[in-house]
Amino acid sequence: MQKDTLVFDLLKKELERQRNGIELIASENFTSYQVMQAMGTVPTNKYAEGYPGKRYYGGCEVVDEIETLAIERLKKVFNASWANVQPHAGAQANVAVFLACLKPGDKILGLDLSMGGHLTHGSPANFSGKNYQALSYGVSKETGLVDYDQLESIARKEKPKMIICGASAYSRDWDYKRIRAVADEIGALVMADIAHPAGLIAKGLLNDPFDHCHIVTSTTHKTLRGPRGGIIMLRHDFDNPLGIKDPKGNIRSMSSCLDLAVFPGMQGGPLEHVIAAKAVAFGEILTDEFKAYGEQIIKNAQAMAASFVKRGYNLISNGTDNHLMLIDLRNKNITGKKAQETLDKAHITLNKNAVPFDDKSPFVTSGIRVGVPAITTRGMNEGHMETVVSMIDKVLMDTDNEATITTVKNDVYAFMKQFPLYPELG
């Protein structure tokens, strides 16, 4: 068979892009080499609809062992009693929870997308806003922190069936206990989407949502540093609120309904090669080294935040508890779009992002989102954050000067040689 040189040349080009640039997208990370090795293996050839021991195809005895290992390791990571590792992405994990717990038209209450929330928490452009009656809470204009008083007021008035906590651009920890208290008062379920801070939660570095939230979902990349994918977990199983019954007339448990919601509810065959890579990543998370990595993420984020503040940048909530920060650039007279596009030219990658009470469109935005997991994986520590912020600031303060951009690009290239990425690939 002839080698597809075009595709493999592009893959080599992407490797060089990753090696030579500063990766600050909060949703991204670099897996270990062994995670990538596991992902490119023979289970990609195996169809395995169903679950370990209950497949619709033969020949699944080995992938059953792989998936069972992934489940058991994940349960240990989060001290969970049940887990599903099949969702292809975090969005699919959230779809499954909605299918298992809600009826079309039910009310849900999540953090507003424009305030740092996520598409799948009720955006009108998403299934969650199209199929359910989506309500939203926000953050305080004064503090940038989640407005729990507003959340409670809306919850008591509207009585949603589910309250969603979690975000895609929120730099502070969550008060899961307070959310659960109001949910119990109105008879609502609580779903925590911990896609962003999951790796920090796993090692006890942030508040634990599991004892206060009925269901927890996450991606497996970002701070978990695994392959791209999704997971659903329960620490304590319970009866499904829809009263769904099994063939014997017994009300199904939540775990059973969630399994059915993933398959056959919204997915077919699982990606067993990706599940193999998830199993490898979960094994890495169980090590002491991963806790040190999580601690370094927080140190790096706080050092970076301090460097931005020193230069007069406006950080939403004035800092960070986790791996990211959201920066309002309006006092610098730069749009998020302009910042992203100009920094791209200098091989510094981050994303434009709406800020709370933004006056610009989502395609332009007034802010940027900056995250440190990927550069922490590369080996940077808090002492390097001043250098990174200095290069960002140099570009943003001179966005139309091609000479400045070229100088910074060359500085980035030289700087990143200290932090080899995938030397195994040559």
C-alpha positions, 0 to 999 in steps of 0.5 A: 500500500502506498504511504499517504505522504500528504497526510503524514507531511501535514502531521509532521507540520503540526508536530513542529507547530506544537513544539515551537509555540507557546500553547496557552489554550486552557482546553488543551494539553499534551498527553504523554507519549504512551497515551498517544501510543495506546490511542494508535493501536489495534482496538481501532479495528474492533466494534464493541457496541454495549458494555463489558460482558454485554456486547452485541458482537463477538470477539470482545473479550480483550476490549472488555478487559481494556474498558474494565481497566479504564473504569476501575482506574477512573473510579479510583481516581475520583473515589467513585462507585460507578463510571462510564468511559464511553462518551466520545467527548464532554458534550456527549457525556452531558447529552447522556445525562440530559437523556437519562434525567430529563424530559424535553421541555424540562427546565435547566439552570446553568451558568450563562455562556457569556459569563464563562459557562459552556455551550452544553449548559443551556446555550440557545445554539446547542441541544441543551437550549433547543430541547430544554427550557434553559435558564441562566445565572451569572457572575457579579459585575463587581467581583467576577464571582458566581452570583450564588444569591442570583442562582438561589433566587432563580432556582426558588422561583423557577424550580428547574429539574436540574442545576448545572455547575461548571464552566469553560472560562471561570477561574475560581473554585465552586461552592458545590455544597451551597448549590446542593442545598438549594437543589434539595430545597426545590427537588432538583438534581445537580450536575457538575461538569468539571471538564476544566479543573478535573485533574486538580480535583482528582488530586484534592487541590480544589473542592470535591463536587462528588459528595454534593452533586448527584452526577459528575461529567468531564472531558479526559483531556485538559487538566486530566492530560489524557486523550480527547474524550468524555466520562460520566461518574457517580459517587453514590448511585440513586433511583432515576428521577423519571421512574424508568423501570426495567423489564421486571417493573423495578425502577432503574438505578441512575447508573443503569439509565446513564449507561442506556443513555450513552448506548444505545441512547446517543452513541453506537460503538465506543472508540476502544482505542481511545478508551485504552488511551484513557486507561493509560492516562488514568493510571498516570493520574493515580501517581504522586507525580501527577499531584506534583504536576497539579500543584505546579499548574496552580503555582504557574497560573497564579504567577502568570496572573500576578505578572498580568496584573503588574502590567495593568491587565484586568483579570476577571475576579482579580486572579485564579484558583485553578489553571486558567484566567480570563482577561478583559482587554478593554482597558488596553483598547484591543479586542479578543479577536485582534489579540488572538490573531496577532499572538498567533503570528508570534507562535503564542496560541490562546483564544479570544473569549467573551468576558462578563457583560461584554459589549462586543459580539462572540466573534470579536469579544473583549477578552482572552482566555489563558491557561497553563496546563500545556506549558506546565506539561512542557516543564515550565515553572512559576519562574518562567511565567514572567518571560511568557507574559512579557512576550505576550505584552510586547505583542499586544502593546504593538499589534500592528508592528510586524518587526515586533511580532517577528522578534517575539516569534524568534524569541518564542522559538528559541525559548521553547527549545528548553522544553522538548516535546515528544523527543521519541518522535525524532 
